[in-house]
């Protein structure tokens, strides 16, 4: 394992000065709350939208295809938008536009205008949500000093899963066909996001020039970063490994509810499902229990992994990848046979992998990226997180053809490739500034 490295921000820089100001806790709290807010969207997608759309569209293939298209579009946009945010320092304004766009598209899910409209709104919501994550991540160095990034990132990841608990408690009991669920979900997202949109701003100075010149400069800067990338071996291997791991992670999050119901449907129909001695008699009861366990554990892991991430982020990410592999295998082996085994493997190990990969990924990126180009490199990081949708498309096709267990096991291939890439990553030695 390579020596831990903390990115150095000069004491005279705007970020260092800001981190010395009173009110840090307020900005940190506002930033963390946005993580909770955007987790509401992810939870609604998993537990509410996917089952609703499957019922409306008659399968998972169309959802997988639109998810793939929206994430590809986001992946193509975020590097350019990240470089533009570096140049203009208007990150908060961009985040506000993306957030409002996502909320309005979520409202559109509840309008009964046919399958095409539903898929169009899904495309817009998913695109704006994922573009917004780029700007949100880029604000992290403006709210906390570099030596605390791992802890705050872990706190955001951990507390973010409380958003899923809210969704399970507020929205899941409502009827599947009730359109008000999506209005409530959009409002929950917006209310949780407002503190960040109002209180957190990009502390980097803007660069001179018009919007047009800024876009040209951003395009030129991005092209230069892409040309340099093959020479930065550690960053290249990390981005490839992150692509593979997040591909599996995105798939698992999107189809968790559908997979859980599918493998235990027979026991539910027979009234024979027992989980930790508790009889489960309905789909909603099963999803509530499994969802609360998954997100409660992810919350605890996210908070608990923060300090370890500051000390050894690469080890956290590799361990999380192995945990996710165990979750895939456990889900296929115990799904429909042992609810306790399912909880201990797919749910518990999946929660560890979910929290660890997101927490450590942001920290590793910040260690490898020059501070003055953090938005640009988060844009490249965004490629790996947004284009990581091959697995979701494959899952939908395989599940419709051969069943959900086969679709789950297929995800082991990109996961192993990702772990192999991470084995090639070496972080800079302590005290060494990121390569410029």
C-alpha positions as CSV (number, residue, x, y, z in Angstrom):
1,X,0.0,0.0,0.0
2,X,1.4,3.4,-1.0
3,X,2.0,6.1,1.6
4,X,-1.0,8.4,2.3
5,X,-0.7,11.8,0.7
6,X,-2.6,15.0,1.6
7,X,-3.1,17.6,-1.1
8,X,-1.4,20.9,-0.2
9,X,-3.3,24.1,-0.5
10,X,-1.1,27.2,0.0
11,X,-1.9,29.2,3.1
12,X,-2.3,32.3,1.0
13,X,-4.8,30.7,-1.4
14,X,-8.6,31.6,-1.3
15,X,-9.4,28.0,-0.1
16,X,-6.9,28.2,2.8
17,X,-8.2,31.6,3.8
18,X,-11.8,30.5,3.7
19,X,-11.1,27.5,5.8
20,X,-9.8,29.8,8.5
21,X,-13.1,31.8,8.6
22,X,-15.8,31.4,11.2
23,X,-18.9,29.6,9.9
24,X,-17.1,26.6,8.5
25,X,-19.5,24.2,10.2
26,X,-22.5,26.0,8.6
27,X,-21.0,25.6,5.1
28,X,-20.0,22.0,5.8
29,X,-23.5,21.2,7.1
30,X,-25.1,22.8,4.0
31,X,-22.8,20.8,1.7
32,X,-23.6,17.5,3.6
33,X,-27.3,18.2,3.4
34,X,-27.2,18.3,-0.4
35,X,-25.8,14.7,-0.3
36,X,-28.9,13.7,1.6
37,X,-31.1,15.6,-0.9
38,X,-29.7,14.0,-4.0
39,X,-29.8,10.5,-2.3
40,X,-33.6,11.1,-2.3
41,X,-33.5,11.0,-6.1
42,X,-31.4,7.8,-6.1
43,X,-33.8,6.2,-3.6
44,X,-36.9,7.2,-5.5
45,X,-35.4,5.8,-8.7
46,X,-34.7,2.5,-7.0
47,X,-37.8,1.9,-4.9
48,X,-40.5,3.9,-6.6
49,X,-39.7,4.8,-10.3
50,X,-38.2,1.5,-11.5
51,X,-41.2,-0.6,-10.3
52,X,-43.7,2.0,-11.5
53,X,-42.0,2.3,-15.0
54,X,-41.7,-1.5,-15.2
55,X,-45.5,-1.8,-14.7
56,X,-46.1,1.0,-17.2
57,X,-43.7,-0.3,-19.9
58,X,-43.9,-4.0,-19.4
59,X,-40.2,-4.7,-18.7
60,X,-36.8,-3.3,-17.8
61,X,-35.1,-3.1,-21.2
62,X,-36.5,0.3,-22.1
63,X,-35.5,1.8,-18.7
64,X,-32.0,0.3,-19.1
65,X,-31.7,1.9,-22.6
66,X,-32.8,5.4,-21.5
67,X,-30.6,5.2,-18.4
68,X,-27.7,4.3,-20.7
69,X,-28.4,7.2,-23.1
70,X,-28.8,9.8,-20.3
71,X,-25.6,8.7,-18.6
72,X,-23.6,8.8,-21.8
73,X,-24.9,12.3,-22.5
74,X,-23.9,13.3,-18.9
75,X,-20.5,11.7,-19.4
76,X,-19.9,13.6,-22.6
77,X,-20.9,16.9,-20.9
78,X,-19.3,16.8,-17.5
79,X,-15.7,17.1,-18.5
80,X,-16.4,20.3,-20.5
81,X,-18.7,21.6,-17.7
82,X,-16.1,20.9,-15.1
83,X,-13.4,22.8,-17.0
84,X,-15.9,25.7,-17.5
85,X,-16.6,25.7,-13.7
86,X,-12.8,26.0,-13.2
87,X,-12.7,29.0,-15.5
88,X,-15.8,30.9,-14.3
89,X,-16.0,29.9,-10.6
90,X,-19.8,30.0,-11.0
91,X,-20.3,26.5,-9.7
92,X,-23.1,27.3,-7.4
93,X,-25.2,28.8,-10.2
94,X,-24.6,25.8,-12.4
95,X,-25.6,23.5,-9.5
96,X,-28.8,25.4,-9.0
97,X,-29.9,25.1,-12.6
98,X,-29.2,21.4,-12.6
99,X,-31.0,20.8,-9.4
100,X,-34.2,22.7,-10.5
101,X,-34.1,20.9,-13.8
102,X,-34.0,17.5,-12.1
103,X,-36.9,18.4,-9.7
104,X,-39.1,19.6,-12.6
105,X,-38.5,16.4,-14.5
106,X,-39.4,14.4,-11.4
107,X,-42.7,16.2,-11.2
108,X,-43.2,15.2,-14.9
109,X,-43.1,11.5,-13.9
110,X,-46.5,11.8,-12.3
111,X,-48.2,13.1,-15.4
112,X,-50.2,10.4,-17.2
113,X,-49.0,11.2,-20.7
114,X,-47.8,7.8,-21.9
115,X,-44.6,5.8,-21.9
116,X,-42.7,8.1,-24.3
117,X,-43.3,11.1,-22.0
118,X,-42.3,9.0,-18.9
119,X,-39.0,8.0,-20.6
120,X,-38.3,11.5,-21.7
121,X,-38.7,12.9,-18.2
122,X,-36.5,10.1,-16.9
123,X,-33.8,11.1,-19.4
124,X,-33.9,14.7,-18.4
125,X,-34.0,14.0,-14.6
126,X,-31.1,11.5,-14.8
127,X,-29.0,13.9,-17.0
128,X,-29.5,16.9,-14.8
129,X,-29.0,14.9,-11.6
130,X,-25.7,13.5,-12.8
131,X,-24.5,16.8,-14.2
132,X,-25.3,18.4,-10.8
133,X,-23.1,15.9,-9.0
134,X,-20.1,17.3,-10.9
135,X,-20.7,20.8,-9.6
136,X,-21.5,19.5,-6.1
137,X,-18.3,17.5,-5.8
138,X,-16.3,20.5,-7.1
139,X,-17.6,22.6,-4.2
140,X,-16.0,20.2,-1.6
141,X,-12.6,22.0,-1.4
142,X,-14.5,25.3,-0.8
143,X,-16.1,24.0,2.5
144,X,-13.3,22.1,4.2
145,X,-9.5,22.0,4.5
146,X,-7.7,19.3,2.6
147,X,-6.8,17.2,5.6
148,X,-10.5,16.8,6.5
149,X,-11.9,16.0,3.0
150,X,-12.2,12.3,3.7
151,X,-14.1,12.8,6.9
152,X,-16.5,15.3,5.4
153,X,-17.0,13.2,2.2
154,X,-17.7,10.2,4.4
155,X,-20.2,12.2,6.5
156,X,-22.0,13.3,3.3
157,X,-22.1,9.7,2.0
158,X,-23.2,8.3,5.3
159,X,-25.9,10.9,6.2
160,X,-27.0,10.9,2.6
161,X,-28.5,7.5,3.1
162,X,-30.9,9.0,5.6
163,X,-32.6,10.3,2.4
164,X,-33.4,6.7,1.4
165,X,-34.9,6.1,4.9
166,X,-37.1,9.1,4.4
167,X,-38.2,7.8,1.0
168,X,-39.0,4.4,2.4
169,X,-41.0,5.9,5.3
170,X,-42.9,8.6,3.3
171,X,-43.3,7.3,-0.2
172,X,-43.2,3.5,-0.2
173,X,-46.5,3.1,1.7
174,X,-48.3,5.1,-1.0
175,X,-50.0,3.2,-3.9
176,X,-47.8,2.4,-6.8
177,X,-50.0,4.4,-9.2
178,X,-50.3,7.5,-7.0
179,X,-48.7,10.4,-9.0
180,X,-48.3,12.6,-5.9
181,X,-45.4,10.4,-4.8
182,X,-43.2,12.1,-7.5
183,X,-44.3,15.6,-6.5
184,X,-43.4,14.9,-2.9
185,X,-40.1,13.3,-3.9
186,X,-39.2,16.4,-6.0
187,X,-40.0,18.7,-3.1
188,X,-37.9,16.6,-0.7
189,X,-35.0,16.9,-3.0
190,X,-35.4,20.7,-3.4
191,X,-35.8,21.4,0.3
192,X,-32.7,19.4,1.2
193,X,-30.7,21.1,-1.5
194,X,-31.6,24.7,-0.7
195,X,-29.0,25.2,2.2
196,X,-26.2,24.3,-0.2
197,X,-27.5,26.4,-3.0
198,X,-27.9,29.4,-0.7
199,X,-24.8,29.1,1.5
200,X,-22.0,27.4,-0.4
201,X,-20.1,29.1,-3.2
202,X,-17.0,28.4,-5.1
203,X,-14.2,30.3,-3.4
204,X,-11.8,30.2,-6.4
205,X,-11.3,33.5,-8.2
206,X,-13.0,33.7,-11.6
207,X,-10.8,34.2,-14.6
208,X,-11.2,37.1,-17.0
209,X,-13.0,36.9,-20.3
210,X,-16.5,36.5,-21.8
211,X,-18.6,33.4,-21.6
212,X,-17.6,32.5,-25.1
213,X,-13.9,32.9,-24.4
214,X,-14.4,30.9,-21.2
215,X,-15.9,28.1,-23.2
216,X,-13.1,28.1,-25.6
217,X,-10.6,28.2,-22.8
218,X,-12.4,25.3,-21.1
219,X,-12.4,23.3,-24.3
220,X,-8.7,23.9,-24.8
221,X,-8.0,23.0,-21.2
222,X,-10.0,19.8,-21.4
223,X,-8.2,18.8,-24.6
224,X,-4.9,19.4,-22.9
225,X,-5.9,17.3,-19.9
226,X,-7.0,14.4,-22.1
227,X,-3.7,14.6,-24.0
228,X,-1.7,14.5,-20.7
229,X,-3.8,11.7,-19.2
230,X,-1.8,8.7,-20.7
231,X,1.4,10.1,-19.1
232,X,-0.2,10.2,-15.6
233,X,-0.4,6.4,-15.1
234,X,-1.8,6.4,-11.6
235,X,-4.7,8.7,-12.5
236,X,-5.4,6.7,-15.7
237,X,-5.5,3.4,-13.8
238,X,-7.7,5.0,-11.1
239,X,-10.2,6.3,-13.7
240,X,-10.4,3.0,-15.4
241,X,-10.9,1.1,-12.2
242,X,-13.4,3.6,-10.9
243,X,-15.3,3.2,-14.2
244,X,-15.7,-0.6,-13.7
245,X,-16.6,-0.4,-10.0
246,X,-19.1,2.4,-10.4
247,X,-20.6,0.5,-13.3
248,X,-21.5,-2.3,-11.0
249,X,-22.5,0.1,-8.2
250,X,-24.9,2.0,-10.5
251,X,-26.5,-1.2,-11.7
252,X,-26.9,-2.6,-8.1
253,X,-28.5,0.7,-6.9
254,X,-30.9,0.9,-9.9
255,X,-32.2,-2.6,-9.7
256,X,-31.9,-3.5,-6.0
257,X,-35.6,-3.3,-5.3
258,X,-36.6,-5.2,-8.5
259,X,-34.0,-7.9,-7.8
260,X,-35.1,-8.3,-4.1
261,X,-38.8,-8.7,-4.9
262,X,-38.0,-11.0,-7.8
263,X,-35.9,-13.5,-5.9
264,X,-38.3,-13.6,-2.9
265,X,-41.6,-13.4,-4.8
266,X,-42.4,-17.1,-4.4
267,X,-42.0,-17.0,-0.7
268,X,-44.1,-13.9,-0.5
269,X,-46.9,-15.6,-2.6
270,X,-46.8,-18.6,-0.2
271,X,-46.7,-16.4,2.9
272,X,-43.6,-18.2,4.1
273,X,-41.0,-15.4,4.2
274,X,-39.3,-15.0,7.5
275,X,-36.6,-12.4,8.1
276,X,-34.8,-12.5,11.5
277,X,-37.9,-14.2,13.0
278,X,-40.3,-11.6,11.5
279,X,-43.0,-12.7,9.1
280,X,-43.0,-10.6,5.9
281,X,-46.3,-10.7,4.0
282,X,-46.1,-7.9,1.4
283,X,-43.7,-6.4,-1.2
284,X,-43.7,-3.1,0.6
285,X,-42.8,-4.8,3.9
286,X,-39.9,-6.7,2.2
287,X,-38.5,-3.6,0.5
288,X,-38.9,-1.5,3.7
289,X,-36.9,-3.9,5.7
290,X,-34.2,-4.6,3.2
291,X,-34.0,-1.0,2.2
292,X,-33.7,0.2,5.8
293,X,-31.0,-2.3,6.5
294,X,-29.0,-1.5,3.4
295,X,-29.2,2.3,3.9
296,X,-28.8,2.2,7.7
297,X,-25.6,0.2,7.3
298,X,-24.4,2.4,4.5
299,X,-25.0,5.5,6.7
300,X,-22.9,3.9,9.5
301,X,-20.2,2.8,7.1
302,X,-20.0,6.2,5.4
303,X,-19.5,8.0,8.7
304,X,-17.1,5.3,10.1
305,X,-15.0,5.1,6.9
306,X,-14.2,8.8,6.9
307,X,-11.1,8.7,9.1
308,X,-9.8,5.5,7.5
309,X,-10.3,7.1,4.1
310,X,-8.1,10.1,5.1
311,X,-5.4,7.7,6.1
312,X,-5.6,5.0,3.4
313,X,-8.1,5.9,0.7
314,X,-6.8,3.4,-1.8
315,X,-7.1,0.5,0.6
316,X,-10.7,1.6,1.5
317,X,-11.6,1.5,-2.2
318,X,-10.0,-1.9,-2.9
319,X,-11.7,-3.4,0.2
320,X,-15.0,-1.9,-0.9
321,X,-14.6,-3.5,-4.3
322,X,-14.1,-6.9,-2.7
323,X,-17.1,-6.4,-0.4
324,X,-19.2,-5.6,-3.5
325,X,-18.0,-8.8,-5.2
326,X,-19.1,-10.8,-2.1
327,X,-22.5,-9.0,-2.2
328,X,-23.1,-10.1,-5.8
329,X,-22.2,-13.7,-5.1
330,X,-24.3,-13.7,-1.9
331,X,-27.3,-12.2,-3.6
332,X,-27.3,-14.9,-6.3
333,X,-26.7,-17.8,-3.8
334,X,-29.0,-16.7,-0.9
335,X,-31.7,-14.9,-2.9
336,X,-35.0,-16.9,-2.6
337,X,-33.3,-19.4,-0.2
338,X,-32.2,-17.6,2.9
339,X,-33.3,-14.1,3.9
340,X,-30.6,-14.1,6.7
341,X,-27.9,-15.0,4.3
342,X,-29.2,-12.3,1.8
343,X,-29.0,-9.7,4.6
344,X,-25.5,-10.7,5.6
345,X,-24.1,-10.7,2.0
346,X,-25.9,-8.6,-0.6
347,X,-27.3,-6.1,1.9
348,X,-24.4,-5.8,4.5
349,X,-21.5,-6.2,2.1
350,X,-23.3,-4.1,-0.5
351,X,-23.7,-1.3,2.0
352,X,-20.0,-1.4,2.8
353,X,-19.1,-1.3,-0.9
354,X,-21.6,1.4,-1.6
355,X,-20.3,3.8,1.1
356,X,-16.6,3.0,0.6
357,X,-16.4,3.4,-3.2
358,X,-18.1,6.9,-3.1
359,X,-16.2,8.1,-0.1
360,X,-12.7,7.0,-1.2
361,X,-13.2,7.9,-4.8
362,X,-13.5,11.6,-4.2
363,X,-10.5,11.6,-1.9
364,X,-8.3,9.7,-4.3
365,X,-9.2,12.1,-7.1
366,X,-8.4,15.1,-5.0
367,X,-5.0,13.6,-4.1
368,X,-4.1,13.0,-7.8
369,X,-5.6,16.3,-9.2
370,X,-3.9,19.7,-9.1
371,X,-6.0,22.0,-6.8
372,X,-6.4,24.7,-9.5
373,X,-7.9,22.2,-11.9
374,X,-10.1,20.3,-9.5
375,X,-13.3,20.9,-11.6
376,X,-11.5,19.7,-14.7
377,X,-10.4,16.5,-13.1
378,X,-13.7,16.0,-11.4
379,X,-15.0,16.2,-15.0
380,X,-12.7,13.4,-16.0
381,X,-13.8,11.5,-12.9
382,X,-17.4,12.2,-14.0
383,X,-16.7,10.3,-17.2
384,X,-16.1,7.2,-15.2
385,X,-19.2,7.7,-13.1
386,X,-21.6,8.8,-15.8
387,X,-20.5,6.4,-18.6
388,X,-20.6,3.5,-16.1
389,X,-24.0,2.4,-17.3
390,X,-23.0,-0.6,-19.5
391,X,-23.9,-2.9,-16.6
392,X,-27.4,-1.4,-16.2
393,X,-28.2,-2.0,-19.9
394,X,-26.8,-5.5,-19.8
395,X,-28.7,-6.2,-16.6
396,X,-32.0,-5.3,-18.2
397,X,-31.4,-7.4,-21.3
398,X,-30.1,-10.4,-19.3
399,X,-32.9,-10.2,-16.7
400,X,-35.7,-10.1,-19.3
401,X,-34.1,-13.1,-21.1
402,X,-32.6,-15.3,-18.4
403,X,-33.7,-14.0,-15.0
404,X,-32.4,-11.6,-12.4
405,X,-29.8,-13.9,-10.8
406,X,-28.0,-14.4,-14.1
407,X,-28.1,-10.7,-14.6
408,X,-26.6,-10.1,-11.1
409,X,-23.7,-12.6,-11.6
410,X,-22.7,-11.0,-15.0
411,X,-21.8,-7.9,-13.0
412,X,-18.8,-9.8,-11.5
413,X,-16.9,-9.4,-14.8
414,X,-16.5,-5.6,-14.7
415,X,-16.0,-5.7,-11.0
416,X,-12.9,-8.0,-11.3
417,X,-11.5,-5.8,-14.1
418,X,-11.9,-2.7,-11.8
419,X,-10.1,-4.4,-9.0
420,X,-7.2,-5.3,-11.3
421,X,-6.9,-1.6,-12.4
422,X,-6.9,-0.4,-8.8
423,X,-4.0,-2.8,-8.1
424,X,-1.9,-0.7,-10.5
425,X,-2.6,2.7,-8.7
426,X,0.1,4.3,-6.6
427,X,-0.6,7.5,-4.7
428,X,2.1,10.2,-4.3
429,X,4.3,10.1,-1.3
430,X,3.3,12.3,1.7
431,X,4.2,16.0,1.1
432,X,4.5,15.6,-2.7
433,X,2.1,18.0,-4.5
434,X,-0.1,16.6,-7.2
435,X,1.4,16.4,-10.7
436,X,0.8,19.6,-12.6
